Amino acid sequence: MKILVTGKDGQLGKAFQTELGKFPQAEIRYLGRHDCDLADLDTLESILEVFAPRIILNAAAYTAVDRAEQEEELAFAINADAPALMARYCANHGASFLHYSTDYVFDGSGSDFYLEDHPVNPLGIYGKSKAAGESGVTEAFLGVTNPHARYAIFRTSWVYGEGANFIRTILRLAKDRNELKVIVDQFGVPTSAQWLAALSIQFALQDFPSGIYHAVPQGETTWYGLACAVVQQAQLSGVNLLLERDHIRAIPATEYPLPAPRPMNSRMSTQKLQKALDNLGLVSKFPQWDELVRAYVSELAKNQLI
């Protein structure tokens, strides 16, 4: 089994390297920015034809949300053109393609949990490029009759793992500051890269039904709620912080303006994915977001990474 993983240096890509290490029988190739610039479609196509993967896990993405407002062409090249090319390869060669999208394809209106078929309406360039990527992937498989050619788009949110992320930023600031201001009116679900990678591999190895799925843990929170949970768990894990949980101040998003707009509501229903997993005979009950965050912070503390 040949598996190609893009984005090897990102949080999800690093998680894939850990999880795929449990499959020594597989022939795996990892691509990072220095191995292949995904904006270079000719090089990417050549790699696909030579390596001939049976599964592609596309963990690569242009994720600089604010910078994307000035780098639209690059964002679309990486987030839309490259995934479409990989999808066409899989559609034409009877391979499986897993692609990762984002809550930013929605405008964040309302307070309901978004279903997969809710109309997309991205607010900024990053979200628009990811929505275009979704369209390119689904269009590549239209009319394909090969039963081995399949795709899954996993929309996820607030990812954390090995690398820079919101949780590590909060912990770094908590060692030096006795007060923090954190946004309280943007809702979503923090997602463990390690959990997502393990789930993805289980899914990819099955004869899964093609489509778009929401892949986040259970529950919901805000950036403020996440910050409070992180500081509390770090203290319970014996980490000496200057910041006390009660000194995290909740503020509205209007007090922290950024170049690119963010969705206020990033809640996404996972019922479709859980049902698909159940039909495949896989574990379908997702953990609560706070369980995974507590375990992540505890592991950082154990390894003296805070």
N, C-alpha and C positions, 0 to 999 in steps of 0.2 A: 504494500500500500504506500503510494507516494503522496505526501502531504506538503503543500506549500503554505507557509505562514508569512504574511507581510506585517510590517510594523513591529519588528522584533525588539526595538529599543523602547517602545512605549509600554505603558502599564499593562495593557491586555496582552501585548506581544510577549512580555517577560513572563506573565502568568501562563501563557501557552507553552513556553519553554519548560517550565516546571511540570506542568500537567502532562505534556507529551513525552516527558522523560520516562513516564510509566509504560510507554509502548515501544520497547526496544526493537520490536519486529518491523516497525514502520520506517520508511525512508523519508526523512523530513528535511526540508530546506527552508531556512529562515532568511527573509530579506529585510534589511534595514535601509536607511537613507543612503548609506555609503555603498550598499550592494546594488541598489537600483533606485534611481530617482523616479517615483511613480508618475511624475509629469512627463517623463520620457517614454511615450507609449511604444515606440519601436523597440527599445531595449526590453521593456516589460513583455511585449509579445514574443520576442526571441527567447526569453527565459522560459516562458510557458511552453513553447513548442519543443524546446530542448529537454526540459525536465519532465514534462508531460504528467502533471499531478492528477490524481484522482479526486482529491479534496483540496480546495483552497479556503483558507481561513483568513479573510481580509481584515486584519486588525489595524491597518494603517489608516490614517486620516489627517487632514489639516484641521487642527483643533484650536488654533489661535483666534478665538471668537472676535476679539476687538480688532486685531491686525487684519483680519479678513476683509474688513470694510475698505481697506486700502489695497488689498491683494486679491481682488476678486478672481482674476484669471487663474492664479495659482491655486486658490481654494477650489475652484470648479475642476481644474485639471486633476487634482488629487482625489477630491471627494465625489466627482461625478464621472469624468472621462475614464479614469483608471478602473474603477469598479465595473463600468459598463464593458470595458474590454475583457476583463477577467470573466465576467458573466457570459459574454459571447463565446469565450473559449470553452467554458464548462457546458454551455448549451450545445455546442458543436461537437464536443468530444465525450459526451455522456459522463460528465463529472459533477461533483457536488460543490456548491459555492455557499459559504456563510459570510455574510456581510454585516457590518455594524453601523447602525444609524443612531438617531438621537431624538430626545424630547424637543429639540429646537426646531423640528419640522412643524410643530404646532405653535399657534400664537399665544397659548397660555390663558385663554379666556375661560371663564366659568370656574367651577370647583369640582366638577365630576372627574372620574378617572377616564382618560381617553381610551377608546377602543381602536383597534387597528384600522378599521375602515372610516374613521373620522377624517374629514377633509383636511389636508395639510394646508398650512398658511404661515410659513416661516416669516419672522420679523426682520432678520438681518441676513447678510451675505453668507455667513457660516451655515445657517439653517437652510437657506435657499440652495446652497451647493449640496448639502446632504439630501434634501428632497429630490434634487435632480439626479443624484446617485441612485436613490430608490427607484426612480422612474426608469433609469437606464438599465438597471438590473432586471426589473420585471419585464421590460420590453424585450430584452435579449432572449427570454424564455418563451415568449409568445409563439404558439404554434409548434413548439418542440414536442415530438412524440417519443423520443428516446426515454424509456422509463428510468434510466440511470442518471439522466440530466435533471438536476433539481437545485433549488436555491432556497435559502432562508435569509431574511433580513431581520436582524435582532435590533430593535430599538431599545436603547438603554439610557441611563442618566446618572450623573454625579459619580462617575467612576473613580475609584481609589485603589491603589496597589503599590507596587514597587516603583517609586519615582515621586515627582512633585505633584501634590494634590491639596485640596482644601484642608483635609484632616492634618496633614503634616505642617501646613502653614499655621493653623491654629495652635498646634503644639509648640511650634517654634516661637510664635509670638507670646504664648502663655508663659514662657520661661523668662521673658524680658519685660513684660508689661503687667500692670496690676488692674488694667481695665481694657476691654475690647468692645467695639460696636459691631454687631452682626445683624444682617438683614433677617427680618421676621415674617415678611409677607410674600415670600416666594416659596412655593411648596413643591416637593419632589421626593425622590427615593434614592438614597445613597446606594451604590452598587459595588460590591467587591469584585475586582478584576479576577481574582483567583476562583471565586464562585462561578463567575460568568464563563471563564475558560473551561472549567470542569464540566459545566452544563453543556457548553457548546460542543465539546468533543463527544460526549455521550450522544448528543443529538445527531451530529454529523456522521457518526458511524452506523446510523440506522437508515432505513428507507423512509425518510421523513417526508411529509407533504410540503410542497413548496408554498411559500407565502411570507407575509410580514407578521412578525411576532413581537410582543413587548416582553423584554427580559430584564426584570428588576426584582429585587426581593419584595417581601410583603410589607405593608404599612405605608406610612408617609411621615414626613417631617418638614421642617424649614431649615435654612442655613443656621439660624439661631439655635433651633433644637438640636441640630447635629453638633454644633460647637459645644453646647452644654454637655451633651452625652460624651463627647471626646475628652473634655477637661475632667469630668467626673471619673471616667474610667482610668485616665492616666493617674489621677490621685489615688484611686483604689489599688492601682498597680505599683504604688510606691514611688512614683515620679515626683520630684520636688519642683513644683511650679510656683511662680510668683502670682499668677492669676488664680483667683478663686472663682468657682462657678457662679456665685451670686454677683460677681462683678462683670459678668458678660451682659452688655446692654443691648436690648432689642431695638432695632431701628427700622423704619420703612425703606424700601428700595430707593425712594426719591431722595434720601439723604446720602446715597452712595452712587452717584451717576457714573455711567460707563459709556464708552463710545458706541457699543453695539447693544441693542435692546435684548433683554432676556425674557423668556416666558415666565409669567407669574405663577402659572399652574403647570407643573410637569408630572402630575399624577398619571400613571398609565396602568390600565387593567392588564393582568397577566393570565386571565382565564383561558384564552385561546392556547397559549403555550402550555399551560398546565394540563389542559385536556389532550393536547397532542402528545405530551410526554406520557400521560396515562395510557393512551392508545398504543404507544410503542413499548409499553411495559417498563418504563423508566420511572424513577422517583419524581412525583409531580407536586409534592407539597413543598413550597418555597419557604425558606427561613425568614424571620423578621429582620428588617434592616439593622435594628439596634443590636441584635445578637452578633451579626457579622462585624459591625463596627467595634463592639467591645472586644471581640476576639482579635481583631486587627491591631487595636491600640495596645492590648495586653502583649501581643507578640512583639510590637515595636519596643515596648518597655523591657521585655525579657531580653531582647537582643541589644539593649542600650542604644536604640536608634532615636530616642527622644532627647 
